[in-house]
Amino acid sequence: MNTDEEYRRAVLEPARAAGDQPPEDLRVRYMLREPLEPAAVAAAVKQVRQCWRRARGQLKYRRLVDRLEAEHRELAAVFAAAERGDVRPLAERLRGGRERDERRREAVRARLADAAGALRMVTPAEVEAIARAAGVPADEGRALAAVERIDVREPDRLPPTAPYAAYPKVRESLDVLGRRHLPDFLFGERLTGPMRVLDGFAAAGVTLDAAAVEAAVAAWARRSRDTSTTHAGTILAGLRSDADPSELVRYDIVERLRERARQRASERALLRFAMEDLGIEPGDARRLVFAIVRESGGGGGVAARLRALLDAGEVYAAAEMADGGLDNDAPDEAAVLAAEARRRVEAAVRLREQAAAETDPDRAWRLLADALRLVGDLPGAAELQRRLPPEPVPAVRADVDVTAGGTTVRLFFEPSPSTAGDVRYHVVRRRDRPPRGAADGEPLVGGRDERPPVNAPLYYAVTAVRGEAASAPVVTGPVVVRPEPADVAVAAGDGVVTGRWRLPAEAAGVRVTRDGHRVPATRDGFSEIVPNEATHHYLIAAVYLDADGREVVTPGVRRSAAPSAPPDPVFELAAAPDPADPDALFVRFDPPGHGTVELVLTHEPPPWPRSALLPVAELRGVVRRLPSDPAPGGLRVRPGSAGWIMAVTVAGGFAAIGAHHRHVHLPPPGRVVADRRGGHVHLGFDWPGDAAEVEVAFRVGRSGDGRPVTRRAVTRAAYDTQGGLRLPVPEDEPVEVTVAAVGTAGDGRLTGPAVSARVAARTVVAYELVRGGPPWRRSLTVRLSAGRAARIGRLELVLREGRVMPHRAGDGETVQVWESVPVPGEVTVDLPRVAGPYWLRCFADDDVIELGDPPVRSLRVAK
């Protein structure tokens, strides 16, 4: 399936079925995929708009595509932001689309409920119309109806005319005999349960057939002749006619319901009439009423005004209209509606009178609620209901919560036992005495007193309120809020402890004790001389005066302090790399007389002079403490980065600033590799951290021969451009290379730890392949020569057939191997006998020997 077909099936067709209403969910409309990626969103929107342009050529999609294009113009800014990389506006719009879809579905549910009414039934056409009007597909409308338990079906076909022409006479005779309908005439007291008239007649214990009709004829024949037997004969004549008795019974029931419908009875009234008065089974009753109300009908005049009043809930007004303005010759419909209004008013008045005499407010409230459901405009009922107070709450408890933000009083109470109506709760606070009602005091919201008065007796009352009536207040208290001192801070110095706090304005003073002994203090703090090197525990409590002038002490706030002598600074220190660990430094200093030495790192020169005394908390905010290991005469640390290493001495809550050392972080180069390549040595290594350059030093020759060391400074750019370094070194000379990172500190130049590599000298040995001997015994001689005497540890002669020269010993067949071959010298072997062309080549297995091949023509043998 191509993209156009998939889009028509998934988007255009459902939207067209929903009344040309595009889907609100932009994921569906633009075929977006989660997660939202800017490039993917732009590609999807482009592809979908191309589908629109192609679909617009079909007339059935033209209106829908025009609407899609119009709405896309409003979304252009959202998709432009997504294409730039900001998908947040699109994500917000997607969340809004889901909410709009949900609102559409809620609207469909509400409209379906209105259309279904008391019968909870609608027709398929009504469901499609409601779904189309709300902009959802018809299938979704049917699914929502199923969720709401609304039956979707076509109305049953009801007989438009009577199956028996003389039915009006039959109906008249039934009314004269006082029978509800034909089954009541036929079966009488035997008809004990509900009956079904749709899809044939059915009732418990009876059968509607010719035998039942003949039994009724025989029963009436045994009676004496009078006017009642005449009317019975009219009815029996209809039942014995050619008309099907079941059809005649169904028409009789339907006609009676149509008569009530013409009287403008509501669906609920018709349903009640069918089940209670006519005795129809509830399922058939619903189907009958559903089919009848879907038939056409009309009404107007007085009856229409009465119907409008009843539909609006103004039943009392409808009854008054009927009593004052209904003529004797009013239509039957108006008379029925007037009777209905009078009946409901009479029932509501009786309920109102019962409520007025009721001693239980909750029962009275429910009676009045029933009366108002019958007659919403019943005079005096709503006012009386609003004046019925609920039961008070069982109990109230007040808890005082002290937090960093202040003191709060929380109220806890159980709900009122009254369950009738909407019961709300009013909370008030009053000083010095309990509140007498819901309006006697300062109101509180949410059962919380965020700013309670301090050092004053407080009373809290909770009142249950329903309508305009309130219960008796339930009071708790007195509650006295006495806050502790706030922002308590105790600091230790050299033989002295000082305390500071913020005392509430309502407090009379403060009481400070140390280990059970009183300490002199002011409202703001204290200062006390105490011994060093000991922990002292303090209790700081606020003192309030009660109404009688007596002191009341709060539980207090506990703090501890340990004074000590001031720390001594480190006056001198020295730092050097640790030979055992290139990343570590060994920092040496003389231990101070008092305090613990810590090493810290700063990225800028320390702003404090040496011997300055600072709070430890202030120092920790601007330096980084270095983890250290004890070492003889100092500490071993790993700075990890460049900066100033400073020694600080800590004692108690203070730190003494000591000497510092400028540290340049120069890690050693890693993985140094030196390879000999002819007359040069190629040098490679991992660049050391952030060093700007390295120093490469190399000396050609053996140590002790007095040759100078060549040094070269190499920048990072030069190293990366050349892919390493090339050092000119003769092949027959050894070389030792060292590499170290270089940095600057002030005006000086610093060199980090060096890493060395050694490349041994190589001897170049030339060889020749000389063929000789008589034709029947040919030989091959390998002649070796060099600039100086040497010895080859292992020499191997390799043969390879074909036209490709062997490049390593494993590329061919070994002809002969010689061990410890002297140079100069020669070795001889029988010349191999091979039919086709082949190659001969020597290979040396020795780290200090490099073989020089002869010309190619002597290595290749062509036959």
N, C-alpha and C positions, 0 to 999 in steps of 0.2 A: 504494500500500500504506500503510495507516495504521500508527500507532505500535505498537498491540497486536499486529498481525499480524507486523510486523517483529521485535518482541521475542520472540514465540513462535518464529519461525523461527530467529533468531540465538542465543537464549539458552535458552529453556525446553525446546525439543525436544532439543537436544544434551545438556542437563543431565539430562533424563529418560532419554535413551538411555544415559547414563553412570551409571545407578543412582540417579537423583535426587541427583546430586552437583553443587552449584552451581560455576560456574567460579571458580577462585581469582583470576584477573585481574579486579580491580574495574573496569577500563576496559570489559571486556566485560559484566560483571554489571550495571553502572549506565549503560552507554552513554556513558561520559565521552569528551571530546575534548581533545586536546592543542592549545595549552598549557592548563594547569588555571587557570581563572578562578573566583573564589569565587561570583559570581552564576550562572555557567553550571553549576557543580557542584551548587548548591542546586536549580536548576530541573530538572536531569537526574534527581537523586535523587527529587524529588517526583513527576515523571512516571513513573519506573520503579515506584515503590511503588503508584501508582494502577493500573498494569498488573498488579501482583501481586494486588491486591484483586479486580480483574475476572477474572483467570485462576483464582482460588481457587474460583470457582463451578463449575468443571469438576472432576470427581472425579479425573481422571488427573493434574492439576497440584496437588492439595491438599497432598500430602505434601511436594512440592518447595517450594511457596510457604511452608509452615510452617517449613521449614528456612531458607529465605531470610530470613524475618522474624526468626527466632531469631538468626541470625548478624548481621542488621542492628542488633539491639540492642547487640551488642558493638562495632559500628562507629559508634554514635551520636556518641561523643565526637570521633572523627576528622572526621565530616562537620560537626559543630557548629563545630569549629575552622576548617574550610574556609569555612563560611558567614560566620564572623567575619573572614575575610581571611587566615588562616594555613593555607596548603595544604601546609606541610612534613610534618605527620604523615600526610596522605593520600599524598604522594609516596613517603614511606618505606614505607607499607603496599603501595603499588603495586609497589615493587621487591621486597618480601617475597612478594607473590603470584606474581611470575614465578619466584622461587626455589622456592616450593612446587609450582608446576606442573612445574618441571624435576625435582623429587624424585619426583613421581608418575610422570613418564615413565621415570625411571631404575628405579623399582620395577617398572613394566610390563616394561621390557627384561629385568630380572633374572628375573621370573617366567616370561616367555616362553622365556628360555634354559633355565630349569629344566624347563619342560614339554617343550621340543623335544628335550632330551637330545642324545645322540650322533647321532641321525638328522636333527636340525635340521628337524623337521616337527611341525606341530600342526594340530588340526582347527579349523574356523571357530567351532564352539561353545566350544572352549577359549579361543580368542582373545577372544571376547565376554565369557566369564565372567571372565577375568583383567582385561580392561579395565574391566568393571563393578565388580569388587572394588576396583580401584585408583582408580576415580572418573574415568575418561577415556572419551570416546566410542569405540564399536567401530571406527569408521573410523580413528581415530588409533591404536588398537591394531593394526589391520592394517598401517598405514603404518610403525609401529615394528617390526613383524615383518619387513617388507620391508627396512628399514634394517639389521636384524640378520641379513639373509639367511636367514630362517626361512621354509620353504615352508608355506603355509596351504592345506590341502586336506582333502577328505573321504577316509577310508580306503577302499581298494579293496574291493569285495565279493568275499569269498573263498568257495569252495564249502563249505557246511556238511557235506555228505555226499559219499561217493565216487560218481562217475558210473558205476562198475562195482561191482556188489554183492559180487563175490568179490575185491575189492581187498586185504583182509588176506592172502589166499593169495599174491597177486602180490607183496606186500611181503615176505612170508616167503621166497619164492623168490629175490627180489633179494638178500636178506641172505645166503642160502645160497650164491649164486653170487658173492658179494663185490662186487656192483655198488652204486655210490652211489645211483643212481636210474634210472628208466626210460630217459632219453636215453643214459646210460652203457651200458646193456644193448644198446640199438639200434645206436648208432654206434661205441662203443668208442673206439679210438685216433683215429678221424676227428673226434671232438669235441675240437678243440684250443683253442677260445677261449670266452669267457663267453657264456652263453645268456640269452635273454629268454623268460619264461613268462607274463607278464601281457600282455594284448592279443594273444594268440596266441604260438605257439612260433617262435623265431628264433635261429639260431646260424650262425656262419661256416662255410661249406663243406658244410652238411648241410641236408636238408629233411625235415620230419616229415609224411609222407603215407602213403597205402596202399602205394605202391611201396616205400617204405623198410621198411614192416612185412613185405611179401612177400619182400623181399631178405633180411631177418633170418630168416624162416621157411625160405627155401631154404638159407641158410648152416647153420642148425642141422640141417636134414634130411640134409646131407651128413656129419654126424658120426655116430660109432657110438653106439648106444643105451646110456645109463647113467643114473644118477640125475640128472646135470646136465641131460641133455636133457629129462628129465621136468619139472624145475623151469622150464626154458626154455619148454616147451610151455605151462605154466600162465601164464607171463608173456605169451606170444604170443597165447594165447586171449583174455586181457583186451584186448590191443591190437587184435585182429581182431573184437572185439565191436561192438555198436551204439554204444558210448561213443565220443565224439570223442577221438582220441589226444591232441590238445593239451590238452583239459580233464583227461584222465587224468594227463598229465604234470604239469600245474599242481597238481592235487590231491596227487600224490605229493610234490612239493616242499613244498607248504603243510603237509602232514601231518608231514613230518620237522621243519619249523621249529616247528610246534605242540608236537611232542614235546620239543624243547629248551626251549621256553617253559614247558612244564609242569614242567621240571626247574629252573625259576627262574633260567635264564640271563639275564644282563643284556642290554640293548639292544646294547651294543658286542659282547658275545659272540655274540649272534644274528646281527649283521651280519657278523662275521668268519666264522661258520660258513656263512652263505649264500654269501659271495663266495669263500672259500678252499676249503671242503670240498665245497660243492655246485656251485660254478662259476657262480653267477648274476651277471649283469651288475650293476654297482654301483647304477644307478638303479632297476632292478627289485628288487634286494636291499633297498634302503631302503624302497621302497613295500610290499614283503612284510612286512618286520619291523614297519613302522609299523602296518599293518593287523592283524597278529597281536597286538602288545602292546596294542592298543585292544580286543581281545576279553577277555571275563571270564576269570579264573583264580583259584586260591587255593593255599594251602600252610600248613603248621604243623609243630609238633613239633621234632625235631632239625633238620630241613631249615630251618625258620624261624629257629632260633637261628643256624645256620651262615650263612644269608643275612644276618641282622642284623649279624653280626660282619664279614662281607665288605663289606657296605655301609658300615660304620663305619670301614673301613680296617684292622681288626685281623685281618689275614690269618694271622699267626703264631699267634694265639690260636685261630683257627678250625682250623688244622692240628693244634694240640695237642688240641683237643676231638675232632677226628676220630680221632686216634691213640689217645686214651684212652677215649673213651666211645661210639664208634660200633659198634653191634651188627652181626652178619652179616646179620640180617634187616631191616636199615634200609631205608627206601624208596629207590627209584632216585634221586629228587631229592637226598636227603642224600648218597648215594654220589657223585653227580656233583659236588656242591659240595665235598665233602671232597677229591676228586681235584683239583679246580681249586685249592684252597688248598694242597695238597701240591706241586703243580707250581710254583706261584708262589713258595713258600718255597724250593724247591730252586734255582730260578733266582736268587733273591735271595742265597742263601748263596754260590753260585758267584761272583756279582759282589762280595760282601763279601770273599771270599778273594782275588780278583784285586786289589782295592783295597789289601789289607794287604800284598801283595807288590809293589805299584807304587812306583817311586822318584820319579815326578813327582807332587807334591802336587795339582796341578790335575786331572790325569787320575784320580787316586785319588778326588778329591772328586766328580767327575762319575760315576764308577762307583758310589760309595755313593749318590749322588742317584738313579741308576736303580734301585738295590736298594730304596731307601726308597719309590720310586713303586710298585714291585711289592708290597712288604710294608712298610707304614708302621711296624709295631711290631717290626721285625727287631732282635733283641737285639744290642747293641754297635755297630750301624751308625751311629746318630746321634752317639754318643760319639766314635767314631773319626773321623767327619766333622768334628766341632767341633775336633778336635786337629790338623787339617791346616793349617799356616800358609800364607799367601799369599806371593808374591814381594815383596821390598822395593821401595820406590819408587826410580826410577833416580837422582835427585839432588835436593838441596835447596839453595835460595838464600835468603839473608836480606838485606832492604833496610831501611835506617833512614830513616824519613820524619819530618821536622821540620815541624810545623804550629803555628798559633797556639794550638791546644788542648794541645800537648805533643809528646812524642817517642813514635813508635810503630815497632815492628819488625814488618815484614810478611814472611811466609814463602811462598815459591813452590816448588812441586814438581809433577812429573808423576805421574799415577796409576800404581799398581802394574800390572805386565804381567799379573797374574792376572785372568782374566775369569770364573772360576767362583765362584759364590756371592756373598754380600753382603760386599764388602770395605769396611771403614771405616778411618779414619786417626786416630791419636792423636798429638798434638803436645805435647812437654814441653820445659821449659827448666831448665837446671841451671847453677849458678855454678861457676867454677874448673875443672871437668872435664866431659868429654862424658858424656851419659846412657848407661847400659848397657841400658836397656829402656824399655818403655812406662810403667812405674810408677816409674822412677828420675828424679824431678824434679817440678817444678810443672807441672800440666797447663794447656794453653792452649786456648781455644775459638775456632774459626774461623780458625786460622792467623795470629792477630794477637796481639802482646804490647803491650797498651795502657800498661803501667807497667813498663818494663824497669828493672832496677837501673842506677844511674849509675856510670861509671868502674870497671866490673868486667867481667872476661872472661865472656861468656855463650855457652853452647852450646845449640843447639836440635836436637832429634831428632824425626824423623817415623817412625812405626811403622805398618805396614799390619796390620790385625787382621781375622780372619775367624773367626767363632764364638768359641772360647776360645783360639785360637792366634794368635800375633803373629809377624811377620817380624823379622829383625834390624833394629835402628834405623839410620837414615841420618842422619848428624850434619853440621851446618854450624857453623862458628865457629873461633876465638872472635870474637864481636861485642862491641865496646866502645862504649857509648853515652855520649857526652860532649856534653851540651846547651850551646848558646850562652847568653850572658846574655839574660834576657828583659826585655820592657818597656823597651827602650833608648830614651831620649829625650835629645836634645841641644838646648839652648836657647842663643840668642845674646843678649847684652846690649851695653852700651856698653863696647867694648874687652875683653869677657870672654865666654868660652864655658863653659857648665856642662853636665855630663852626669850622667844618673841611669839606673840599671838594677837588675834583680833577679838576683843571682848564685845559681846552684844551690848548695845546702849542701855538696855533695861537692867543689866546685871549691876549689883551693888559693888562687886569687887571680884577678886580672884584668890584662890587658896592653892599654894604650891607646897607639896611635901616631897622629901627625898628619903627614901627608905624609912618612911614613917615619921620623919622629923620635919617640922615646918621650916619653910624657906622664905625669907622676906621677898616680897614681889610687889610691883606696881600694876596698874591696869594694863600696861603694855608689855611687861616682861620682867626678867630678873637677871642678876649676875652674881655668881657664887664662886668663891675660891675653894677648890677641892684637891685631893691628892691626884697625882698623875698615875697612869698605868692601872687604872681601875674603872670598872663600868658602874655608873650611877644611874638609878632608876627614879624617874620623876612622875608625879601625878599632878596634873594641872586641872583644876575644877573651877567652875563659875559659881559665885555666891549671889543668891537672890534674896529679897525680903518679901515675906508673904503679907497677907492683909493685916496681920497683927504685929508686923514689924520684926518677926523672928527670921533668923537667917536660915536659908535652905541651900544646901550644897549639892551640886550635881554629881553624878558618878565620876566624872572627870575623864581626861585624856592622858594616856600613858606614853612616855617617851624615855629613851635611854641615851646616855652619852658617855664616852670614854676619853677623857682629856689625856694629853701626852705632851712631852717636850717638843719644841719645834725641830723639824728635821735639819740635818747638816748637809750642805751641798757637796757635790763632787767637783773639786777644783781643777783637776787635770785628768785627761783620758787620752788613750792612744788606740787606734784601730788598725788592724792588719788582716789580710786574707788568711784564712785557715788553710794550712797546707793539705789537710786531709779532706777538705770539702771546699771546692772552688766557689760555691754560692754562699758560704758562711763567712762571717767576720769574727775575729777575736778582739774584743774590746777590753783593754786593761785600764784599771784605775785603783786608787787607794780607797778602801772602804771607809765611809764616813763614820763619825762617832755615834750618830743616832739616826735611825730610820732605815728603810729598805730601798735599795737602788733599783730603779726600773729604767729601761732604755726605750725611748719613744722616737718616732720619726716624724719630721715635718717637711713639707715640700717647699717652704720658704724659710729664709733665715729666721731663727727664733726671735720674736719681738721683745722678750723679757730679758732684763739684765741678769747676770749670774748672781746667785744667792737670793733672788726674788722669791717670796713666799706666796703661793697661790692656793685657793681651794682646789681639791682634787677634782671635784665635779666640773669646775670651770676649765681645768686643763684637759680633761678627757674629751671635751667637746671640740678641741682644735688640733689634737695630735693623735697619732696612732701608736698604740702600745705594741712593742715588738716582743713576741714570745722568745724567751732566752733560756739557755742551759748554763748552769754554773760551770766555771772553768778556773783553773788555778790563776789567781790574780785578776779575775774579771768575769765577763760573761761572753758566751758564744751566741750570736744571733744571725738570722737570715733576713736581711732587709727586704729583698724582693724587688726594690725599685730604688732610684736615686733620691737623695734628699739630705737632710741634716739629722744625724743621729745625736740625740741629746740625752744626758743622764739626769734623771730627776730622783730626788730622795723623798719617799712618802712616809709620813708618820701621822696617825690619826686621820683627820680630814684635810690635811694640808700637804703640799708638795713643794720642795725647794728646788729651784732651777739650778742645774749644774753646767759643766762644760759640754761643748758639742763638737762634732766632727762632720766635715763635709764629705758625704759618701757619694761616689760616682759608681753606678752599677755597671760593671764591665764583666759580664759572664764570659767564660772561655768559649771559643768556637767549638762546635760539635762535629763529630764524624769527619775528621780530617783524612783525606785520601790523596796519596801522591802516586802517580803512574808515570813510568818512563815511556816516552814516545819519540824514538829516534834521538835526535840531539836536544830534546826538550823534556822537561818533567811537567806534567799537567797536575795542578793542585786544585782540589775542591774541598769545600767544608760548608757546614751550616752557619749562616751569618749570626754573630753573637748579639742577640736581643736588639736594642735600639741604638747600638753603637754607630757613630757616623762613619768611622773608618777602622781599618785594621792595619797592623804592621806585620809585614812578612819579611823574615830574615832567613837567609840560606847561605851555607858555606860549602863550597865544592872541595872535595878531597878528604883525606882521612884526618882525624883529629890529631893535633900536634904537629902538623906540617907547616903551620904558620900562615896559612892562607887567610885573607881577610873575609869578614862576614858582609854580605851584601844585604842592605835593608831597603824595603820599598813600602811606601804608604799607599794603600788601596782603598778607594771609596766604595760605597755600596753600589753606586751607579756603574762604575767601571767593572766591578765584579759581575754584576748581572748582565751587562752588555756583552762581555767576553765569554760568559758561561764558565767562569773559573779563571785561573791564572796559568800562564806558560812561562816557565823559568828555563833559560838556556843553560844546559848542563851537558858536557861531553859524555858520550855513551860509556866510556871506559873509566869514568870517575864516579865515586860515591858522592851523595849530597845529603845534608841534614837541613830540614826546613822547620821553622817555628812560626806560629801564627798567634797573635794576641790582639785583643780589642783595645782601642785607644780612645780616650776621652779627655776633656779639659775640666779643671777645677780652678776657677779664678783665672790667674795668669799662668798657671802651671799646666803641664801635660801629664796625664796619667795613663799608665799601661796596665791592662788587666792580666790575669793569669795566661801564660802561653801554653800552647799545645804543639808538640813537635812530631815530626814524621821523618823517617830515614829511608832513603832509596840507595840500595847497594850498587856498586859499579858493575858494568857488563863488559865482557870481552867478545869482540866480533871475530868469529872464526869463519874464513872462507873455505869452500870445498869445491873440488872438481870431480867429475865422473869420467874416468878414462877406461875405454874398452880395449881389450887386447887378447893375445893368445891365438893359437892356430884355429882354423875354421871348425875343427871337430871338438875343440874345447875352449870356447870363448870365456873370458873372465872380465870382471868389472872391478876397477880400483878406485877407492875414494881417497883423494889426497886432501889433507887438512893443512891450513896455514893461518897464521895470525901475527899480529905485531909484536906479541910477547908470548913466552911459553905459558901453556895452560893445559888443563886436563878436563875432558868432557866426561861427566859422570855416566851418561848413558846416551849412545848414538844408535838411531834406528833408521834402516833403509826400507822405504815403503814403495810398492808397485801398485799402480792403478791402471786397469785396462780402460780403453776408450779415449775420448778426446778432451776430458776434463781433468785438470791438474789437481792432485790432492792438496788440501790446505791444512790438514792436521793429520796426526798419525793414524787416527781411526778411519780416514777416508779411503784406505786401500789395504792391500795384503802385505804383511811384514815379510821382507826377504831375509833380513839378517839384523841382529841386535848385538852391539859391542858395548862392554862395560869398561869404564875408566880408560878412555882412549887418549893418549898423549898428543899434544899439538906443539910443533908441527909433527906430522906423521901421516901414515896411510894404512888402509885396511883393504883386503881383497876378498871377493866372493865370486862364485860362478855366475856368469851372465844368465839371467832367467830366459827360458825358452817360451815365448808367447807368440801365438799365431798372428794376432791382429796388432794394431797400434796400441802403445801403452806409455805410461809416465813412470819415471823414477825420481824420488826426492828423499832427502835426508831430514831428520828431525832430532833435535837435542832436548833431552829431559834434564835441564840444569838451570838453576835460577840466575847464574852469573854468566852464562854463555848464550850468545845469540849467533845463529848460523846465517851466513851470507850465501844466497843461492847463486849458482853459475848461470850463464845465459840459458834462455829457455830452449834453444835448439839442442843443448846437451842433455836436457832433462826429458825431452820428448823423443820417442822412438816410433817412426812411421814405417809401416810395412805395406 
